[in-house]
Amino acid sequence: MKYHDLGKTGLKVPVLSFGASSLGGVFHTVCEEKAIQAVFTAVENGMNFIDVSPYYGHTKAETVLGKALKRLQRKDFILSTKIGRYGANGVNLWDYSAKRTQESVYESMERLHVDYIDLINVHDIEFADLSQVVNETLPTLVELKRKGLVGHVGITDLQLENLKWVMDHTEEGTVESILNFCHYCLNDNKLEDYLDYFEAKGAGIINASPFAMGLLSQRGAPEWHPAPAPLIEACAKAADYCKAQGYPIEKLAVQFSVSHPRISTTLFSSANPDNVLRNIRYIEEPIDWNLVDKVKEIIGEQQRVTWKNT
């Protein structure tokens, strides 16, 4: 496993990291013990950066992950979670206030069975008043960092413009990492346009969703996927072409997403230990760049077509 620096945090993270959203049954029902084994498999094979959120499964992902982390040495993993986006009784909730932010950090530590969090992120800032994020949410997290409860502070969003706006309006060094999803994958490389900016700000760059939330898979996009129909159809054609070449599009997708030397890490999520091992094996093999070109040709004018976060 290769490792990169996460900006100026001093953290070294693997090129492929473990996203724990699947542990919350976000995509389908999961077996808890199998999900715990997926965490162990990831850490044992060098995927020691783990990202989660109280929003995933409405605290279930953190709860299941916490059961796994209790059985690991704290020095063996780097832990990232989030504040701001929540849910209860099937209803999504958002609260970026100082009070709820502080409460959320303590609640997450309890569920995760840790006494500090390496990286705390403001989750999906497009749902917040960005001025509140700058003037209230981030200062609260910086104060928790001063107290030693969190190591580093980051922000996440689908919209790259929002990440830049917040960084433009905060003191340099406040935001130590950004997490963006679905913008460095086979159908969308928009994240590249912002690498110079984020690097100039000293921020580590976390890429997520190498499969574009299921678009880049042989199974195809789930029914709830917010992408427009022409993009879904183009990605399905690309998947079929890869299958005909005997090269699963999932393999090509994860290889592509970890290939950029300026992106610190890419998050991949699975509650299946066999799937974790499969993706680790994929990134250890050389990528077929000719096939990458062909897939991009098939996706064609649907390249960089995005959607509204939900």
N, C-alpha and C positions, 0 to 999 in steps of 0.2 A: 504494500500500500504506500503510495506517495503522500507526502504531507506538504502543506503550504502554510505560510504565516497568515493569520487572520488580521490583516491590517497592522496596526501598531499595538494590538492588545497583548502581544507576547504569547498568545495561544497558537499552537501548531495543530492544524486540523487536517484530517484526511481528505483527499480529493472527492471521495464519496462518503457521505455521512448518513446517519440513521435518523430519518424523520419518523416520529412516533405517532403521527395522526392515525395510522391504521389500527393502533392498539385501542383506539376509542370506538372501533366499529364504524368509522366514518364511511367506508366504502361497502362493507358487508359485515355480517356477523362473524365474530372471531372467537377462537378457542383461547381462553386466557392463558393456560399453561403453554400452549404453542406460541403465543405472542411473547411470553416471557422468555422462552427459548430463542426467539428471534433476536431479542435484545442481547442475550448472552452470545449468540453466534456473531452478531455484528461486532461487539467489543472484542471478542477473542480473535477476530480476524482484522483488527486494526481500525474498524469504524467506531472510534471512541468519542466522536462528537455526536451528541444526541439532542434533537430539537423536539419540543412538545409545546402544548398550550392548554390552558384550562378550557378553551373553547372546543377542543377536539373531543367529540363524544360527550360534551358538557361535563367535563372533569374525569370521564372514564379513562381517557388515555393517560392522564397524569397518575391516576390511581393504579392502573395496571403497570405502568412504567415504574412507579414507586416500589411495587412488590418485587420487581426485578432488581432495582438499584439497591434494595436492602441486602441483597445477596452478593453484591459486588463491593470491592474496595473503592473508596471515594477517589483515590488517586488514579483509578483506571478509566475514568470517563470525564468528559467535559460536557456540562449540562446547560442547555439553553431552554428557556420557556418565555412566556409572553404575558402581557396584561392588556386590558382594554376591551377585549372581545370575549363574551361569555355566553352561557345558555342554561336554561333550566326548564324542565317539563316540556321539552320540544320547542321552546321559544328562544330565539336568538336575542341577546342583550349586548349593549355597548355602554361602557362607562369609563371615561378617561380622566376622571377627577382624581385629585391628590389622595383623598380619603380611600376611594376604592382601589386605587393603584397600590397603596401601601398594604391594604388588607389582602389584596390578591397575591402579593409576593409571599406574605406569611402563610397564606392558605396553600400555595403551591409548594412551599418548602415542607409543609406538614404532609401533604399527599405524596411528595416525592421522597420523603425521609432523608432530607439533607439539611444542613445548617447554613449553607450558602449556595447561591446560584452563579455559575460562571458568567453567563450572558443573559440579560433580561431585555426583552424587546417590546416596544409598543406595537401592538398587533393591528394590521390592516388600517393604517392611519387614514385612508380615504373615507372611513365611516366616522371620523372624528372632526371636530373643529380644529384645523391645523394650528391655529393660534393657541388653542388650549394645549395642544401637544407641546408646543414650544415653551409656553409660559407657565404651565402647571404640571403636565405629566412628566416631561423629561427632568425638570428640576427635582421632582419627588424621587425619581430613580437615581439621580446623581447623589442625593442625600443618603439614600439607602446604600449606594456604593461607598460613600464616605464612612458609613457605619460598618462596612465589611460584610453586609448581607448579600450584595451582588458584586461581581467582579468587573463587569463591563456592561455598557448600555447600547442598544441598537434599535432600529425601527424596521418595520416590514410593510410592504404594500405590493399590490399588482401594478399600480401606476407609478412608473419611474419618475414622472414629473412631480408627484407628491413627495417622494423621498428627497429629491433635489430641493424643493421649496423649503422643507423643514430644515435641511442642512444649511441652506442659504440664510436662514433666520435664527440659527443657534451659534453659540460660540464654538469655534473650531475645537474638536476633541470631545465635545459633548456626545455626539453620535459616533460610536466607535466601529459600528458595522451596519450594513444594510442587508436585508433579505428581500429578494424579489423572485417572483415565480412566473413560469411560463414565458420568459423572455430570453432564455438562452437554451433553445432546443431546436430540433430540426426544422420546425415550421416558423420560428421566430427568434431572431438574434438581436433584438432591439437593445438588450442590455449592453452590447458592445459600444453603443453610442455614448454611454454614460461612464465607461470605465475610467477615462482620463479624469473626469470630474471627481468621482469617488476616491480615486487614488490620490488626487491632489489634496483632498480633505483628510487623507490618512485612514479612510474607512476600509475595513475588511468587507469583502463581497461574497455573499452567500446566494447561490442560485438554488432554486427549488423546482420540483416537478419536471424532471427530464422527459417524462412521457406526456407532458401537456395535459395533465389530469385525465389521461386515458385516451386522448386523441391518437397518440403514437403507440398503438397496441394492436395485436391481432384480434383481441376481443372487441375492439372498437370503443368509441366514446359512450359513456353511460347515458341513460335517458335524460338525466338532469343537467348534462353538460351545457354551459351557457354559450358555447361557440356557435356562430352562424352556420347554417346548413352547408353552404358551399365549402367552408373550411373542413367541416366534418367529413364531407364526401371526398375532398382532395386527400386528406390524411388516410382515409380508408383505402383509396387507390394506391397510395404509397406503401401501406402495410401489405396489401396484396402483392405488390411488385417484389417487396423484400422477401415475402414468403416463397414466391416462385424462384428466388435466387438461393433459397435455403439459408437465409440470413434473417432471423427474426428482427422486426423493426425495433422491438424493445432493446435488443443488443446494440443496434446501431445508435439508438436514441441515447442510451446511458453512456456509451463510448463518446459520442459527440459532446454531451453536456459536461463531461469531466476533462475534455481535451484542452480547454483554454487555460494557459498558464497564469493569466491574470485574475482568474476567478478562484477564490480561496477554496471553496468546496461546493458540492452539489448535494442536496438532500433528496434521498430516495426513501420511500416508506413501504414497509411490508410487515405483516404479522406472521409471516411464514418463514421459518429458518432456512428452508430449502431455497426459497426465492432470494433471500439475502445472499446466500452462497453463490447462487447462479449469477447475480449481478456483480458480485466481486470478481468472479471468473471472467465475466464479460469485459470488465475494464482492464484486466490483465492481458487481454489479447489485443493485437494491433487493429486499428480501425480501417475499414475499407473506404477511403476518401472518394473513390470513384462512385461508390454506391451512395454516399452522402450527396454528391452532385446530382445523381439521378433522382433521388428522393426530392431534393429541392426543386428540380425541374418539374416533377410531377405535381408538387404542391403549387408551383407556379405563382400566379398572381394572388394566391391566398397567403403567401408569405407575409408575416408581420400583421396579419389580420387578428385583432384581439377582441375582447368582450368585456362586459361590465362584471365586476366582482359581485358575488352574492353572499 
